[in-house]
Amino acid sequence: GFKTCVLTNNWVDDGGERVLMATLLTQLRRHFDLVLESCRVGMQKPDPRIYSHALEKLKAKPQEV
């Protein structure tokens, strides 16, 4: 009955280690209902908008999380 979400402050990585991060995120996605990356949604923690965005995507109310 629970939905799970990863909410990250990350960036688009064009460095040599980017394959490692991409592999890790691919593996993580399988275990969570939602993965929100700040670089993709254009907001980062602690901006309240990113939490509102997560709630909207999860179709959840603040008191439910």
ZIZIKA-V176543 format. One line per field, one symbol per residue. ss: DSSP state (2 for helix, 1 for strand, 0 for the rest). phi: phi as a letter, one per 40 degrees, with the letter a starting at -180 (. if undefined). Layout:
# ZIZIKA-V176543
ss: ???
phi: ???
This chain:
# ZIZIKA-V176543
ss: 00001111000000000222222222222000011112222000000222222222220002220
phi: .bbbabbbbbbccbccccccccccccccdcbbcabbbdcccgaaccddccccccccccfbbdccb
